[in-house]
Amino acid sequence: MADFQKAKKRVSISTGESVRIMRELQELSQNELAKLAGIPQSTISAIENDRVNLGVERAKSLARALKCHPAVLVFPGWEVESDNAA
């Protein structure tokens, strides 16, 4: 098993792009997500276009609405340096 190579990161996405991707995967409009999360649609648009920072409380609200962990939205490009980090 020593013949494998670690996967290389091919695409870098922003926090806003991760929100948009999660929303689109669940076939939600910005208006639908806004209602589910209790966040104005204009704010969701601004987050998705990286004009507004996501922030902890918004991340929690959006994560609940999108049924995912907040880290999925906040750290979309997170790479673990070592599998043995303990």
N, C-alpha and C positions, 0 to 999 in steps of 0.2 A: 504493500500500500504506500510505499515511499515514492511512487512514481507520479503522484498527482500534484497539480499546481493549485495554489490558492486562487480563488476567483478574483478577478480584477474588477474594480469599480469602473463601469463604462459610462454612467450618466450621473450627473450631480443635479439634485433637485432642491429647490428652496422649500421653506416651511409652507409658504402659500401654495406652491405647486402640489405639495403632499395633501393639503386640505382639498384642493380641487380634484385631484386624482381619487381620493377616498370618496368624495361626494359623487363624482361621475360613475365610479364603480358600483355605487348603490342606486344609480339612476335617479338621483335627487336634483332638483333645480336649486338655485341659490335661495329662492323664496321658500321652498319646502324645508331646506336645512335651517334657514333663519327661524322658522316657526318651531322646529324641533329643538333647536339650541337656545332659543330666546335671545338671539342676537340679530340686530337689524341686517337686512339684506345688503344694504350699502356697506356695512362693516365687513361682511363676508366677502364681498367683491374686493374691497380694499386689502383684506388679508390675502386673498388669492392672487392679487396683483402686486403683492409685496410693498404696498403703500403704508400699511399699518402692521405693527408687530403683533404677533399672535397673543403673547402674554399667557400667564399661568391659568387665570380664571377662564379666559376664552378657550384655551386648549382643553380644559376639563369639560366645559359645556359642549364644545364641538365633538370631543371624544365620546361623550355619553350619547350624543345624537347620532354619531357615525358608528357606534358600537365597536370602538377600538380603544387601545391604550393611548393616553395622551402622548407618550413618548414617540408613537408612530408619527404624530403630527409635528412634534417639537424637534425631534432629532432624525429627520428623514435620511440623512447621509451618514449616520453614525457607523463607524467601523470599529470592531473589536480588534485590538492589536494582537492579543494572544488568547487562544482557547483555554489556557491554563491560568488565567488571571483569577486569583482567589484572595 
